[in-house]
Amino acid sequence: MAFALGFAVPASFYTSTRLTSKTLASQVKSLRGRVLDTHRCTAVSLQISDKNIVRRSANYQPPIWDYDYVQSLNSIYAGDVYAKRAAKLKEDVKIMLDKVVDPMEGLELIDDLQRLGVFYHFEGEIKRVLESIHNNKYSCKWNKEDLHATALEFRLLREHGYRIPEALIAEVFNNFKDDTRNFKACLCEDIKGLVDLYEAPYFSVEGESILEEAKDFATKNLKHTLENEKNIDQDLAILVSHALEVPLHWRVPRLEARWFIDVYERRWDMNHTLLQLAKLDFNMVQATHQEDLKHTARWWRSTGLGEKLSFARDRLMENFLWTVGVDFMPQFGYRRRMATIVNALITTIDDVYDVYGTLDELRLFTSAVERWDVTAMEQLPDYMMICFLSLFNSINEMGYDVLKEQGVNIIPYIQKMWADLCKCYLVEAKWYYSGYTPTFQEYMENAWISISAPVILTHAYFLCTNPITKEGAECVEKYPNIIRWSATILRLADDLATRNQTRYLRVLARVPDVCPKRLRLVPGGRGENQTLDLSPGGWGWVSGLLSPCLPRSGLWAGHQADSPSPAQLALLVNSGIEAPTVRGGCCGGEVDEMKRGEVPKSIQCYMHETGATENDARERIKYLIGETWKKINEDRVADSPFSETFIETAMNLARMAQCMYHHGDGHGAQSRDSINRVLSILINPIPIMLTEIDNCC
C-alpha cells in the first residue's frame, strides 16, 4: 500500500494492530528519517503568487514573550537539594493522612491538598480515606445536621467518582429544609457551610433537582452576605467572592493552586508542612514547565511559521499555557510539548481560514489535508505550503513516536480529525463569503468541531494512553460524548468572550449609491475609526447581524427578511440614527472579527433566530454551559473505554476554556489578565525563605 508521502510502506503501518518487536524494529529502521526529513518546510519562502488579491488583516500584535526571553528562563528549583526537601515534606503529609481517624478531618485535609495542587502525590492515601468514608457513611448517618460536612463530603465523593443514589441525595439535603420545604433561614449564618452548599451542586447530573434548589439558595444568600454583611471576615469574604465568580469545579487546578496558596497562608488554621510543600512543589513543577516551554520555542522557531506567516497569531506562550492548564503534572512533559505543537498549528491554520485565505485557496488546502499527500502542495500558494508541511511533518513525527513505543499506527485517526477540522473551517468560510447566518443548531453542529477541541483531545488520547486499544481508537474517532461536551463548552466560552458587551458602535459614514461598499464604525469611548470592507460576503454578513437589532417600526415595520435591504441600512447610516438595540447589541464588540472575516457566533445566531436581546442570548449560552457540565459529570462515571486520565484531560480543557475566555480573548489578545496569568504560572516562582522549609523538615 502506498503511504501519502511519496514512498511505499508496509500495509501493517496502516492498521491499529500490535506489531512484533522484530517487525517493529524493521519498520522503524526503514522509516527513520524518511517521514520526518524527506520534506522540510524551512526552505519554503513566503511569496504571494497573485499580488492582485486583497487580503484581510486582523492586525494581531507581535508576541510579548520573544524567543531569547524564553530561552533565558532559569529556575533554582530544578536541583536535587529542593527535591530532597520536597520528598521529606511528602513523607510527613503521608503520615498525616495515615493517622486520619475523624472523617471530617480527613475530608478537610483532602480538600486542602487538592486546592493546594499537591494531591497527585497522595492519590493512594486519598482513595483510602474516601473509601473508608463512603463505606461507613450510610450506616452511621453522622453529620446529619452539619451543612459544611455534608456538602463537602458529597462534593469530594462525587468528584472522585463515587456513585451516590438520587434518593439518598434528596434524603440528606432535605435534612436542611424546614416544614415549608424550603432551605432553613438559619443556614445563612454558616457562611463556610453555605459556600460548600454552593459548590456541591456543580457536581450534579441531570434530574437532581434538589441540588439545583441548593445552588439557587446558596448563590442568593452568599451574594446578599457580600453586599450587606459589614462584619464578615475578610479572608472568608475573599473566598466567597472567588466562588461566586467561578465555581471550584470549573476552575483550572494549576491556576487555582497558585491563588489558593496565598489564601491558605493567611488562614488561622494553616498547616506549615502543607504550605511549604505546596510552595516548593509549585516552584519545582514550574521549573519543569519552563524546560518544556524552551523545547517548544525551539520547535516553533525552526518552523518559521511565526516569521513567515505574519498575518497569523504568534502566540507560543499562550498555546503552551493551555497545555499546562490541561496537564500540569511534571511527568507529562512529552504530552505538554506535543500538545503545544498541536495548539500552535491549530492557531495558525485557523488564521489561514479566518483571515488570509481566499475561498479557492481554502478549498485547495482542505483537499490537501484530506488527501494527506505532499503532491497536493503543487496547487497551493507558498504561504500555504509552509503551513501544510509544518502540519504534515509534525503529525507524522508524533505518529512515528507512538509507532516506536507501542507498535500502533495512529496517523489515520489523527489525520481524519485534522481533515474534519479543516472541512468545518471551510464551511464557516463559505458562510462568511455568502453572507449567510445559520440557525443556532446549524451553527453549533459545525462549531463544536471547528473550535478544534476534537483534534486536541484525539491527540491527547493517543499521548496519554498506554496501551492503545483498537476499541479506544475507534471510539475516539467517532467523537464520543466526553469529547463533544468538552468541545461545546470551549466553543460557547469562546463565543461569550468575543462578544465584548462594553463596546458600542455607531454608523457614521455616508453610503453612496444606496448599496455601500465600505462602512465606517466607531467604537464608543474610543477615538479611532474602524472601516469594514463590505464587498460581497462582508455586506451580507454585516446586514444580517443588524437584522435582529433593527427597530420594528417605521421603515422596518413588518420586516421579516434575513437582513435589511441596502436602502434600509442606507437610511440608518445617512440619518445618523443610533438604534438603542444596536448599542451593545449584535455589533458590539465584533469589529475586529468582522474585519478579519469570521462568521456570526452562537450569540448572533441565537439572536437572529429568536429575536432575543443580547443579554438574553448571553444568559442562554451561560445556561447551556451549565447544562453541558452536567453531561460531563454523568459521563465521568459512566462505563467507558477511556482512562480517568483522559477524562480528566477533557474536563481540564473545558475548564481552561472558561479561564482563558472569562474576561475576554485570553488567547489572541495580550491583555493585562493574560500577561499576569503567564507571569504567575510560568515565570515567577513563589517566594520561599529557606528557613521556613528547614523548620518544617
Long-range contacts (C-beta under 8 A, 24 or more apart in sequence): 4-371, 4-372, 4-373, 4-374, 5-34, 5-35, 5-38, 5-39, 5-373, 5-374, 5-396, 6-38, 6-374, 6-375, 7-34, 7-38, 12-409, 13-403, 13-409, 14-409, 14-412, 15-409, 16-408, 16-409, 16-410, 16-413, 16-468, 16-470, 16-473, 16-474, 17-408, 17-470, 18-406, 18-407, 18-408, 18-467, 19-407, 20-407, 24-403, 24-404, 24-407, 27-403, 28-400, 28-403, 28-404, 31-400, 31-403, 35-393, 35-396, 35-397, 35-399, 35-400, 36-393, 36-396, 36-397, 36-400, 39-374, 39-389, 39-392, 39-393, 40-389, 40-393, 41-303, 41-304, 41-385, 41-386, 41-389, 41-390, 41-393, 42-302, 42-303, 42-304, 44-304, 44-308, 44-382, 44-385, 44-386, 44-389, 45-308, 45-382, 46-308, 46-309, 46-382, 46-383, 46-386, 47-382, 48-381, 48-382, 48-383, 49-381, 49-382, 50-381, 53-358, 54-533, 55-311, 55-355, 55-356, 56-355, 56-356, 56-533, 56-595, 56-596, 56-597, 57-311, 57-355, 57-595, 57-596, 58-311, 58-313, 58-351, 58-354, 58-355, 58-592, 58-595, 58-596, 59-592, 59-595, 60-311, 60-312, 60-313, 60-314, 60-351, 60-668, 61-670, 62-314, 63-306, 63-314, 63-315, 63-316, 63-317, 63-670, 64-317, 64-670, 64-675, 65-316, 65-317, 65-678, 67-297, 67-301, 70-293, 70-294, 70-297, 70-316, 70-317, 71-294, 71-297, 71-298, 73-290, 73-293, 73-294, 73-683, 74-290, 75-283, 75-286, 75-287, 75-290, 75-685, 77-280, 77-283, 77-284, 77-286, 77-287, 77-685, 78-284, 78-287, 78-288, 78-291, 82-280, 82-283, 82-284, 83-284, 85-280, 85-693, 85-697, 86-277, 86-280, 86-281, 86-284, 88-697, 89-273, 89-276, 89-277, 89-280, 89-693, 89-696, 89-697, 90-121, 90-122, 90-277, 92-273, 92-696, 93-118, 93-121, 93-122, 93-273, 93-274, 93-277, 94-122, 94-125, 96-273, 97-122, 97-125, 97-126, 97-128, 97-129, 98-125, 100-129, 103-132, 103-133, 103-136, 103-142, 103-143, 103-149, 103-153, 104-143, 104-146, 104-149, 106-130, 106-132, 106-133, 107-133, 107-149, 107-152, 107-153, 107-156, 108-152, 110-156, 111-152, 111-156, 112-264, 112-271, 112-274, 113-274, 114-253, 115-248, 115-256, 115-257, 115-260, 115-264, 116-257, 116-260, 116-261, 116-264, 116-274, 116-275, 116-277, 116-278, 117-253, 117-254, 117-256, 117-257, 117-258, 117-260, 117-261, 117-278, 117-281, 117-282, 117-328, 118-257, 118-274, 118-277, 118-278, 118-281, 120-329, 121-281, 126-160, 127-160, 130-156, 130-157, 130-160, 130-162, 133-157, 134-162, 138-168, 144-172, 144-175, 145-175, 146-193, 147-176, 147-187, 147-190, 147-193, 147-194, 147-196, 147-197, 148-190, 148-192, 148-193, 148-196, 150-175, 150-176, 151-193, 151-196, 151-197, 151-199, 151-200, 151-214, 152-196, 152-200, 154-200, 154-203, 155-196, 155-199, 155-200, 155-203, 158-200, 158-203, 158-633, 159-203, 159-249, 161-636, 161-637, 161-644, 163-637, 166-207, 166-208, 169-208, 169-210, 169-211, 170-210, 173-210, 173-211, 173-214, 174-210, 182-217, 183-213, 183-214, 183-217, 187-217, 187-221, 188-221, 188-224, 188-225, 191-222, 191-225, 191-232, 191-236, 191-240, 192-236, 194-218, 194-221, 194-222, 194-225, 195-222, 195-239, 195-240, 195-243, 198-222, 198-243, 198-244, 198-247, 199-243, 199-247, 199-248, 199-249, 202-247, 202-248, 202-249, 202-250, 202-629, 203-249, 203-633, 204-630, 204-633, 205-630, 205-631, 205-633, 205-634, 206-627, 206-630, 206-631, 206-634, 219-244, 235-263, 235-266, 235-267, 238-263, 239-263, 246-658, 246-659, 246-662, 249-629, 250-629, 250-654, 250-655, 250-658, 251-655, 251-659, 252-325, 252-652, 252-655, 252-656, 252-659, 253-328, 253-652, 253-655, 254-324, 254-325, 254-328, 254-681, 255-325, 255-659, 255-677, 255-681, 257-282, 258-282, 258-680, 258-681, 258-686, 261-686, 272-692, 272-695, 272-696, 273-696, 276-688, 276-692, 276-693, 276-696, 277-696, 279-686, 279-688, 280-688, 280-693, 282-685, 282-686, 283-685, 283-686, 283-688, 284-330, 285-328, 285-329, 285-330, 286-681, 286-682, 286-685, 288-330, 288-333, 289-320, 289-324, 289-328, 289-336, 289-681, 289-682, 290-682, 291-333, 292-320, 292-333, 292-336, 292-337, 292-340, 293-317, 293-320, 293-682, 295-337, 296-320, 296-337, 296-340, 296-341, 296-344, 299-337, 299-341, 300-344, 303-386, 303-390, 304-386, 305-344, 305-348, 305-386, 305-387, 305-390, 308-383, 308-386, 309-348, 309-351, 309-352, 309-356, 309-383, 309-386, 309-387, 311-351, 311-355, 311-356, 312-347, 312-348, 312-351, 312-352, 312-355, 312-356, 313-347, 313-348, 313-351, 313-667, 313-668, 315-344, 315-347, 315-667, 315-668, 316-340, 316-344, 317-678, 317-682, 318-660, 318-666, 318-667, 318-668, 318-674, 318-678, 319-343, 319-344, 319-347, 320-682, 321-660, 321-677, 321-678, 321-681, 321-682, 322-653, 322-656, 322-660, 322-667, 324-681, 324-682, 325-652, 325-655, 325-656, 325-659, 325-660, 326-460, 326-649, 326-652, 326-653, 326-656, 327-460, 327-464, 327-649, 327-652, 332-464, 334-463, 335-460, 335-463, 335-464, 338-398, 338-459, 338-463, 339-456, 339-459, 339-460, 339-463, 341-394, 341-398, 342-394, 342-455, 342-456, 342-459, 343-456, 345-390, 345-391, 345-394, 346-421, 346-452, 346-455, 346-456, 347-667, 348-387, 348-390, 349-387, 349-391, 349-421, 349-422, 349-425, 350-425, 350-452, 352-383, 352-384, 352-387, 353-422, 353-425, 353-426, 353-428, 353-429, 354-425, 354-428, 354-429, 354-596, 354-597, 354-598, 355-596, 355-597, 356-383, 357-384, 357-429, 359-429, 359-430, 359-433, 362-425, 362-426, 362-429, 363-426, 365-422, 366-419, 366-422, 366-423, 366-425, 366-426, 369-415, 369-418, 369-419, 369-422, 370-419, 370-422, 370-423, 372-411, 372-415, 372-419, 391-418, 398-459, 398-462, 398-463, 402-462, 402-463, 402-468, 405-466, 406-466, 406-467, 406-468, 408-467, 408-468, 408-473, 410-462, 410-468, 410-473, 413-458, 413-462, 413-473, 413-476, 413-477, 414-455, 414-458, 414-459, 414-462, 416-477, 417-454, 417-455, 417-458, 417-477, 418-455, 420-449, 420-454, 421-449, 421-450, 421-452, 421-454, 421-455, 424-449, 424-450, 425-450, 428-598, 428-599, 429-597, 431-599, 431-600, 432-537, 432-541, 432-597, 432-598, 432-599, 433-536, 433-537, 434-537, 434-540, 435-536, 435-537, 435-538, 435-539, 435-540, 435-541, 435-543, 435-544, 435-563, 436-540, 436-544, 436-599, 437-541, 437-544, 437-545, 437-547, 437-562, 437-563, 437-600, 437-604, 437-605, 437-608, 438-599, 438-600, 438-605, 439-605, 439-609, 440-602, 440-605, 440-606, 440-609, 440-610, 442-605, 443-599, 443-600, 443-601, 443-602, 443-605, 444-488, 444-491, 444-602, 447-491, 447-495, 447-602, 448-484, 448-487, 448-488, 448-491, 449-479, 449-487, 450-491, 451-487, 451-490, 451-491, 451-494, 453-483, 453-486, 453-487, 453-490, 453-491, 453-653, 454-479, 454-483, 454-484, 454-487, 456-653, 457-483, 457-486, 457-487, 457-646, 457-649, 457-650, 457-653, 458-483, 460-646, 460-649, 460-650, 460-653, 461-642, 461-646, 464-643, 464-645, 464-646, 464-649, 465-643, 465-646, 469-641, 471-641, 472-641, 472-642, 475-641, 475-642, 476-642, 480-640, 480-642, 481-631, 481-635, 482-632, 482-635, 482-636, 482-640, 482-642, 482-646, 482-647, 482-650, 483-650, 485-628, 485-629, 485-631, 485-632, 485-635, 485-650, 485-654, 486-632, 486-650, 486-651, 486-653, 486-654, 488-624, 488-628, 489-625, 489-628, 489-629, 489-632, 489-654, 489-657, 489-658, 490-653, 490-654, 490-657, 491-602, 492-602, 492-621, 492-624, 492-625, 492-628, 493-625, 493-657, 493-658, 493-660, 493-661, 493-662, 494-657, 494-661, 495-601, 495-602, 495-603, 495-621, 496-603, 496-618, 496-621, 496-622, 496-661, 497-660, 497-661, 497-662, 497-663, 497-664, 497-665, 497-666, 498-589, 498-590, 498-593, 498-598, 498-601, 498-661, 498-665, 499-588, 499-589, 499-590, 499-601, 499-603, 499-604, 499-614, 499-618, 500-588, 500-589, 500-664, 501-584, 501-588, 501-589, 501-614, 501-618, 502-584, 502-588, 502-589, 503-584, 503-588, 503-589, 503-591, 504-583, 504-584, 504-588, 505-582, 505-583, 505-587, 505-588, 505-591, 506-578, 506-582, 506-583, 507-572, 507-573, 507-576, 507-577, 507-578, 508-573, 508-576, 509-573, 510-573, 510-574, 511-566, 511-569, 511-570, 511-573, 511-574, 514-566, 514-567, 514-570, 515-539, 515-566, 515-570, 516-566, 516-569, 516-570, 516-573, 519-573, 521-587, 521-591, 523-591, 524-583, 530-591, 530-595, 532-591, 532-594, 532-595, 533-595, 537-597, 538-594, 538-597, 539-566, 541-594, 541-599, 541-600, 542-587, 542-594, 543-569, 544-600, 544-608, 545-586, 545-587, 545-590, 545-594, 545-600, 545-604, 545-608, 546-572, 546-582, 546-586, 546-587, 547-608, 548-586, 548-604, 548-607, 548-608, 548-611, 548-612, 549-579, 549-581, 549-582, 549-585, 549-586, 549-587, 549-607, 550-579, 550-581, 551-579, 551-581, 562-608, 581-613, 584-614, 585-613, 585-614, 586-614, 588-614, 625-658, 629-654
